[in-house]
Amino acid sequence: MAVTKEQILEAYQFRHACKAFDPAKKISDEDFNFLLETGRLSPSSFGFEPWKFVVVQNMELRERLKPVSWGAQGQLPTASHFVIVLARTKGDLLPDSAFIQHMMREVHQMPEEVVGRFQEIYRNFQDNEFKLNEHDRLFFEWACRQAYIAIGNMMTAAALIGIDSCPVEGFDRAAVEEILTDAGVLKGNLSIACMVAFGYRAEDPGRPKSRQAMEDVVEWVR
Ligand SMILES: Cc1cc2nc3c(=O)[nH]c(=O)nc-3n(C[C@H](O)[C@H](O)[C@H](O)COP(=O)(O)O)c2cc1C
């Protein structure tokens, strides 16, 4: 193994919710593309990758987002790269939607008879097993859960190469969506899952990590 367990845990200790980045330090294109690749390669239910990563490098747009993003006051103006993570909504997640058909046929190159069977398994999952059809919003929430796996992977990968990050849910979703729609960034069957900022810390976090004890979060059934 190229990386030791100690090094991996060190990266987990290094990663913290970075409140402000050094605005003078930029992540190289090579490193940022590596982070995007870890997001792109992340697992997704049925392999449908129901996400999109919008990298907002336009400082004017970041300025517009700041008043409606209380959780990113320090991050929006200073992050080397600021990502808005979008997740697909119902219109793109129904079995016969253009997006799902594209994923099965073009991306996964499924033969016709497999498409038919796969689609039925997927429909049964949505309708009967996970009952996403009980509320339109459940489709989007399901996509969000998967998008969070991708950003988790991106933040861990960042920490492993010494890059700081901060996940952000501190924003008014409707207000941010209005701004992004107006800017032409948000269109189609997509909505905002969360945001994540990347860069290099301006200063070290003041305090060590606080976490529940292992026995309080793990239960063994033997
Ligand atoms: C989904 C999610 C949303 C979060 N939103 C914000 C946020 O808006 N602003 C912020 O500064 N930190 C945010 N955080 C960071 C958490 O506060 C932080 O991860 C937690 O307190 C543990 O601290 P640590 O990450 O530094 O170990 C968020 C974390 C997660 C997972």
The ligand as an ORCA input file, in Angstrom:
! r2SCAN-3c Opt
* xyz 0 1
  C     -23.218     19.020      5.564
  C     -22.350     19.964      6.307
  C     -22.626     21.324      6.292
  C     -21.787     22.227      6.928
  N     -22.013     23.565      6.805
  C     -21.081     24.424      7.283
  C     -21.181     25.815      7.000
  O     -22.127     26.286      6.380
  N     -20.186     26.625      7.423
  C     -19.107     26.146      8.131
  O     -18.216     26.940      8.485
  N     -19.005     24.837      8.432
  C     -19.945     23.973      8.011
  N     -19.817     22.634      8.254
  C     -18.677     22.161      9.048
  C     -19.043     21.544     10.399
  O     -19.437     22.541     11.290
  C     -17.823     20.763     10.918
  O     -17.501     19.755      9.975
  C     -18.042     20.120     12.277
  O     -18.275     21.096     13.252
  C     -16.838     19.262     12.709
  O     -15.644     20.020     12.707
  P     -14.403     19.668     11.759
  O     -14.926     19.420     10.381
  O     -13.526     20.891     11.817
  O     -13.729     18.465     12.326
  C     -20.668     21.733      7.655
  C     -20.426     20.351      7.689
  C     -21.238     19.492      7.001
  C     -20.899     18.026      6.989
*
